[in-house]
Amino acid sequence: MTSTPSIRPVAVVTGGARGIGLAIAKWFLAHDYRVALLDIEAATLKTTETELNAPDRVLALSCDISKPDQVQTAIDLIAAKFGRIDALVNNAGVAVFKPLGETTFEEFRYVMGTNLDGAFLCSQACIPYMKKNGSGSIVNIASISGLRASTLRVAYGTSKAAIIHLTKQQAVELGTIGIRANVVAPGPVDTEMAKLVHSVAIRSDYYDTIPMNRYGTPEEIAEAVGFLCSPAASFINGQCIAVDGGFDASGVGIP
Ligand code: NAD
């Protein structure tokens, strides 16, 4: 008797060249997925692709997720190479931390264009392929800044609150056809983004206010994302999991 070889599922991870996105890509590889990485930083992406050293299972594509044509081309290429798309992690993001009065329209649009438009565009492009399978999982990466308002985050916090609602819309409209959508909202994690926008004062305040008194690691975020994409989460749809060392539960303000 012959058995049908199992088909490795395919995950698309935006912003997969480094940081949290790279940890998510590694989680998928460790769990027998094939992975497509989309990132705007072509040079970093190339280095990452070489380091992952899995040419049969990794496709790295340079793509600005805020640009509809680039997104459609990249997602179609992924589907053509791997034949299916099972999971999408909308992880790519940018941050501008400035007071409301100093945030320009261009800065606001830059953050919304990447964090929100990018997640919308990548989802829209992947959904038809998930529909073909009759299943799929979208995980959108928000932030505790999308759960609570605070100073300096008019653009960033607004984009992350919006992505949480985008997820609920996706969960309600796509649940009926077997596609689930959920959010992971990280607390502070030591990455290039944190280096850029977490001043010494913000960093010190986070250490004081997070009940576990530390930053998270990219791998800790990746575990939650992987869980939400796995069969273990088959009835979880439209939810937001804060991976934040207890910060949201504590009710204290964001520094
Ligand atoms: P990072 O800056 O290290 O990585 C972000 C990646 O996204 C980079 O590789 C970058 O090139 C890519 N990217 C940016 N704009 C893009 C675009 N237009 N198209 C394609 N790729 C683009 O940041 P990170 O800390 O790993 O952040 C990952 C996600 O986690 C982001 O959505 C971020 O908002 C969120 N997050 C981070 C923290 C934190 O403290 N680091 C906390 C909460 C949420």
Boltz pocket constraint, residues with backbone or C-beta under 6 A from the ligand:
constraints:
  - pocket:
      binder: B
      contacts: [[A, 14], [A, 15], [A, 16], [A, 17], [A, 18], [A, 19], [A, 20], [A, 21], [A, 38], [A, 39], [A, 40], [A, 41], [A, 63], [A, 64], [A, 65], [A, 66], [A, 90], [A, 91], [A, 92], [A, 93], [A, 94], [A, 95], [A, 114], [A, 118], [A, 141], [A, 142], [A, 143], [A, 144], [A, 185], [A, 186], [A, 187], [A, 188], [A, 189], [A, 190], [A, 191], [A, 192], [A, 193], [A, 194]]
      max_distance: 6.0
